[in-house]
Amino acid sequence: MTAQRIAYVVGTTTGGTGRHVAMLAEGCAARGLAVAAFGPESTKSLFPAVPFGAVDIGSRPRPGRDAAAVRRLRGLLADFGPDVVHAHGLRAGAAAALALRRAGRGRRGSRPALQVTVHNAAPAGIGSRAIYRRLERLVARRSDSVLCVSTDLAHRMRDAGARHVAVAVVVSPALAPASDDDIAKARAEIGAEGRQVVLAAGRLARQKGFDVLLEALIGLRGRGLTPVLVLAGDGPMAGQLASLTRQADLPVRFLRQRTDIPALLGAADVVAVPSRWEGQPLIVQEALQAGRPIVASKVGGIPDLTGEDGALLVRAGVPAALEYAIAEVLSDPALAQSLSAAALARASMLPSEADAVDAAIAGYTRMAAGAGDRPA
């Protein structure tokens, strides 16, 4: 049995998760599947070509709001009648699981299948980790399939009781290379004339480790290296990072959100990804496609993206290790050239958007074929 109707459920998202879900929805709709998306009003713009229903799935627990979101989602799913519900993130997955718990029979006489993609690791706070673990168990035990963006998350979900677990295919859209003029313009904007450039991009949040990168930048100065650090992104640590930059008098350019990533990549001598944890970050895939030397934390799904040779991988959260690796690249043109070639070779092996949609549809078809095994 082939799945014909797919409902995507998302929570609050500001980064790669939203783009990934939008790509799947658009790709499946282009293949002739009936697609709908449900999530917070702020995510509506991600789905311009498919029907959308607003559901207030927040990023923090609020019992009254969360119960209302489950009721709202239950009604929307009943009206749409999906064969498969594909939720992204644990909070969206939990809302979908609870909404389907009392769902009636769908268009084919059985409860819709539930697939949940887990995109993030457990948060740092003790209370937040406890809530996250409860969500993991709920999602693991009530989902027909769980996809995870890294192998460590897959192990956690198996331990939580998930029956069918696989690694998700998360891809970066193919970016057209920047022209020489665009790269020159980017270098002029960041004041990089005659200086080397370290590029980092992402949400300015603790997970991304940009505070560690600033510490590494201080160490580079002690080595006689004074590259310009470009931080492209915005987030809750923006003020703290700016304060650290002023205190240490560091050459940092804060660019907030950017749409000219290819030009910035072209201007970069090294791309730094100092995250404390990552799944399959788009900036790593983009840097591989652009053939830029990469220094990144050896965490989460990053090693699976870069392989052994596509980047210099260092221990997360250790400024000295990050400093040493960046210094190696900036000081050794032969190493930089070797890393660039390895990045391009690795990029050629990454899955495409078509591959991701193919994998998604294959999973939906498998779950739809097991419809008779699910109670209504």
C-alpha positions in Angstrom: 0.0 0.0 0.0 1.4 3.4 -1.0 1.0 6.4 1.4 -1.0 9.1 -0.4 -1.7 11.7 2.3 1.1 13.1 4.5 0.7 15.5 7.4 3.8 17.3 8.7 3.8 18.6 12.3 6.4 21.1 13.5 7.0 23.2 16.6 8.7 26.5 16.9 11.7 26.5 14.6 14.2 29.1 13.5 16.9 27.2 11.6 17.6 24.1 9.6 14.8 22.0 11.0 12.2 24.2 9.4 14.0 24.3 6.0 14.3 20.5 6.1 10.5 20.0 6.7 9.6 22.5 4.1 11.9 20.7 1.6 10.2 17.4 2.3 6.7 18.9 2.1 7.4 20.6 -1.2 9.2 17.5 -2.6 6.4 15.1 -1.7 3.7 17.5 -3.1 5.7 17.7 -6.4 5.6 13.8 -6.5 1.8 13.9 -6.4 1.2 13.2 -2.7 -1.4 15.1 -0.8 0.4 17.2 1.8 -0.6 19.4 4.7 1.5 21.1 7.4 0.5 22.0 11.0 2.5 24.1 13.4 2.8 27.6 15.0 1.6 30.6 13.0 5.3 31.7 12.8 6.1 28.6 10.6 3.3 29.2 8.0 5.7 31.0 5.7 7.7 27.8 5.3 4.8 26.1 3.5 3.5 28.5 0.8 2.5 25.7 -1.5 0.6 23.3 0.8 -2.4 23.7 3.1 -1.5 24.9 6.6 -3.2 24.8 9.9 -2.0 26.8 12.9 -1.3 24.9 16.1 0.5 26.6 19.0 3.2 24.0 19.8 5.7 26.0 21.9 9.3 25.5 22.8 8.6 25.4 26.5 6.0 23.4 28.5 2.8 25.2 29.4 0.1 22.6 30.4 -2.9 24.6 29.4 -1.6 25.7 26.0 -0.1 22.3 25.3 -3.5 20.6 26.0 -5.2 23.0 23.7 -2.6 22.3 21.0 -3.3 18.6 21.2 -7.0 19.1 20.9 -6.5 21.5 18.0 -4.1 19.1 16.2 -6.5 16.2 16.7 -9.2 18.0 14.9 -7.0 19.1 12.1 -5.7 15.6 11.5 -9.2 14.2 11.6 -10.3 16.7 8.9 -7.2 16.0 6.7 -7.2 12.2 7.1 -3.5 11.4 6.6 -2.0 8.0 6.0 1.2 9.1 7.8 1.8 11.9 10.3 5.5 13.0 10.2 6.3 15.2 13.2 9.6 17.0 13.6 11.1 17.6 17.1 10.2 15.9 20.3 7.6 18.5 21.4 5.8 18.2 18.0 6.2 14.5 18.2 4.6 14.3 21.6 1.7 16.5 20.5 1.1 14.3 17.5 1.3 11.1 19.6 -1.3 12.4 22.1 -3.5 13.8 19.3 -3.5 10.4 17.6 -4.1 8.5 20.8 -7.8 9.0 20.6 -8.0 9.4 16.8 -10.7 7.6 15.0 -10.2 5.5 11.9 -8.7 7.2 9.0 -9.7 7.1 5.4 -8.3 3.6 5.1 -9.9 2.2 8.2 -6.9 2.4 10.6 -5.0 4.9 12.7 -2.5 7.0 10.7 1.1 5.9 11.1 3.3 8.2 13.2 6.9 9.0 12.3 9.0 11.4 14.4 12.3 12.9 13.5 14.4 13.9 16.5 16.6 16.9 15.6 18.2 18.0 18.9 20.1 16.6 21.9 19.0 16.9 25.5 19.3 20.5 26.9 21.8 21.4 29.6 19.6 22.2 32.6 18.6 19.4 35.0 14.9 20.2 34.9 14.9 20.6 31.1 16.7 17.3 30.7 14.1 15.5 32.8 11.3 16.9 30.7 13.2 16.0 27.5 13.6 12.4 28.8 9.9 12.1 29.4 9.2 13.4 25.9 11.7 10.9 24.5 9.9 8.0 26.2 6.5 9.1 25.0 7.6 9.5 21.4 9.6 6.3 21.4 6.7 4.2 22.7 4.0 5.6 20.5 5.7 6.1 17.2 5.8 3.6 14.4 9.1 5.0 13.2 11.7 7.3 14.8 14.4 9.1 12.7 17.4 10.8 14.3 19.8 13.3 12.9 22.8 11.6 14.5 23.8 8.1 15.7 24.0 9.2 19.4 20.4 10.3 19.3 19.4 7.0 17.6 21.0 5.1 20.6 19.1 7.3 23.0 15.8 6.6 21.3 16.4 2.9 21.2 17.2 3.0 24.9 13.9 4.9 25.4 12.0 2.0 23.8 11.6 3.0 20.1 10.9 0.0 17.9 12.1 1.2 14.5 15.0 3.7 14.5 17.0 5.0 11.6 19.3 8.0 10.8 17.4 10.8 9.0 18.6 12.1 5.6 19.0 15.8 6.2 20.4 17.8 3.2 21.5 21.3 2.5 20.0 22.9 -0.7 22.6 23.1 -3.4 24.0 26.6 -3.4 25.2 28.3 -6.6 28.9 29.3 -6.1 29.4 33.0 -5.6 31.0 35.2 -8.2 34.4 36.8 -7.7 32.7 40.1 -7.5 30.3 38.9 -4.8 33.3 37.4 -2.8 35.2 40.7 -3.1 32.2 42.6 -2.0 31.8 40.4 1.1 35.5 40.7 2.0 35.2 44.5 1.7 32.1 44.6 3.9 33.8 42.6 6.7 37.0 44.7 6.5 39.2 41.7 5.5 41.5 43.4 3.1 44.9 41.8 3.6 43.7 39.6 6.5 42.6 36.0 6.8 39.0 35.2 7.6 37.4 32.7 10.0 33.7 32.2 9.3 31.2 30.7 11.7 27.4 30.7 11.1 24.4 29.6 13.1 22.1 30.6 16.0 24.0 32.5 18.7 23.1 30.0 21.4 25.2 28.1 23.9 24.9 24.9 21.9 26.9 26.4 19.0 30.0 27.1 21.1 30.8 30.5 19.8 32.0 31.5 23.3 34.6 28.8 22.9 35.5 30.2 19.5 36.1 33.7 21.0 38.5 32.1 23.6 40.3 30.4 20.7 40.6 33.7 18.9 42.4 35.2 21.9 44.8 32.3 21.8 45.5 32.8 18.1 46.5 36.4 18.9 49.2 34.9 21.2 50.5 33.0 18.2 50.8 36.1 16.1 47.7 35.3 14.1 45.0 38.0 13.8 42.3 36.8 11.5 38.9 38.5 11.2 36.2 36.3 12.8 32.8 36.6 11.0 29.8 35.5 13.0 26.6 35.2 10.8 23.5 34.6 12.8 21.4 35.9 15.7 20.1 34.5 19.0 20.0 34.8 22.8 23.8 35.0 23.3 24.3 38.0 20.9 24.7 40.5 23.7 27.0 38.2 25.7 29.2 37.5 22.7 29.4 41.1 21.8 30.4 42.0 25.4 33.2 39.3 25.4 34.4 40.7 22.0 34.7 44.2 23.4 36.4 43.2 26.6 39.1 41.2 24.7 39.3 43.8 21.9 38.8 41.0 19.3 38.4 41.5 15.5 34.9 40.1 15.2 32.2 41.1 12.7 28.6 40.3 13.8 26.5 40.0 10.6 23.3 38.6 12.0 21.2 36.5 9.6 22.5 36.5 6.0 21.3 35.3 2.7 24.8 35.5 1.0 26.4 32.5 2.6 28.1 31.4 -0.7 29.9 34.8 -0.8 30.9 34.6 2.8 32.1 31.0 2.3 34.1 32.2 -0.7 35.7 34.9 1.5 36.6 32.4 4.3 40.1 30.9 4.8 38.6 28.5 7.3 35.1 27.6 8.5 34.8 27.0 12.2 32.0 24.9 13.7 32.7 24.9 17.5 29.4 23.4 18.5 28.9 21.5 21.8 26.5 19.3 19.9 25.1 19.1 16.3 23.0 16.9 14.2 23.7 17.3 10.5 24.4 21.1 10.4 23.7 22.9 7.1 26.8 25.1 7.5 29.0 22.0 7.4 27.3 20.7 4.3 27.5 24.1 2.7 31.2 24.4 3.5 31.9 21.0 2.1 30.1 21.9 -1.1 32.1 25.1 -1.4 35.4 23.3 -0.8 36.4 25.3 2.2 38.7 24.1 5.0 36.7 23.1 8.0 37.6 22.9 11.7 34.7 21.4 13.7 33.8 19.7 16.9 33.8 15.9 16.9 30.2 15.6 18.1 26.8 14.4 17.0 26.4 13.9 13.3 29.4 16.1 12.2 31.9 13.2 11.8 29.4 11.3 9.6 29.2 14.3 7.3 32.9 15.1 7.0 34.3 11.6 7.2 37.9 11.2 8.4 39.5 13.6 5.9 36.9 16.3 5.1 37.7 18.4 8.2 39.9 18.8 11.2 37.8 17.5 14.1 38.5 18.6 17.6 37.2 17.9 21.1 34.1 20.1 21.8 34.3 22.8 24.4 38.1 23.0 24.5 39.4 26.4 23.3 43.0 25.3 23.1 42.1 22.4 20.7 40.1 24.7 18.5 42.8 27.3 18.5 45.5 24.8 17.5 43.5 23.4 14.6 42.6 26.8 13.2 46.2 27.9 13.6 47.3 24.9 11.6 45.0 25.7 8.7 45.9 29.4 8.7 49.6 28.8 8.9 49.9 25.9 6.4 48.7 26.6 2.8 49.3 22.9 1.8 47.1 21.7 4.6 44.4 24.2 3.7 44.5 23.1 0.1 44.3 19.4 1.1 41.3 20.1 3.3 39.6 22.0 0.5 40.1 19.1 -1.9 38.9 16.6 0.7 35.8 18.7 1.4 34.8 18.7 -2.3 35.3 15.0 -2.5 33.2 14.5 0.5 30.5 16.8 -0.8 30.2 14.7 -3.9 29.1 11.8 -1.7 26.4 13.7 0.2 22.7 12.9 -0.5 20.7 15.3 -2.6 17.3 16.8 -2.0 15.9 14.1 -4.3 17.5 11.4 -2.3 16.0 12.8 0.9 12.5 12.9 -0.7 13.0 9.4 -2.0 14.0 8.1 1.4 11.0 9.8 3.0 8.5 8.4 0.6 9.9 4.9 0.9 9.5 5.2 4.7 5.9 6.4 4.3 5.1 3.6 2.0 6.5 1.0 4.4 4.4 2.4 7.3 1.3 2.6 5.2 1.8 -1.1 4.3 1.6 -1.9 8.0 -1.7 -0.1 8.5 -3.4 -3.3 9.3 -1.1 -3.9 12.3 -2.2 -0.6 14.0 -5.3 -0.4 16.1 -7.8 2.3 15.4 
